[in-house]
């Protein structure tokens, strides 16, 4: 399954829909996880941390 995680678009909203442990679990189960670039910065989850556990960081996942 292909799973996309966009960055938040609301003002003053800093959460991201997934953390590294979630990415790792999904990847181990055979899923592909795409995370929009800078999606986790407001929540102190850098893209490198997500990439290290198997996410693909994309400039945009919204088309």
SULHU-V152801 format. One record per backbone hydrogen bond with DSSP energy under -0.5 kcal/mol. NH is the residue of the N-H (numbers start at 0). CO is the residue of the C=O. If there is no record, write none. Layout:
# SULHU-V152801
nh=NH co=CO
nh=NH co=CO
This chain:
# SULHU-V152801
nh=2 co=0
nh=2 co=31
nh=4 co=33
nh=5 co=3
nh=12 co=9
nh=13 co=11
nh=21 co=18
nh=22 co=18
nh=23 co=19
nh=24 co=20
nh=25 co=21
nh=26 co=22
nh=27 co=23
nh=28 co=24
nh=29 co=26
nh=30 co=25
nh=31 co=0
nh=33 co=2
nh=33 co=31
nh=34 co=55
nh=35 co=4
nh=36 co=57
nh=38 co=35
nh=40 co=37
nh=42 co=39
nh=43 co=40
nh=44 co=39
nh=45 co=43
nh=48 co=45
nh=49 co=45
nh=50 co=46
nh=51 co=47
nh=52 co=48
nh=52 co=49
nh=53 co=50
nh=54 co=49
nh=55 co=32
nh=56 co=54
nh=57 co=34
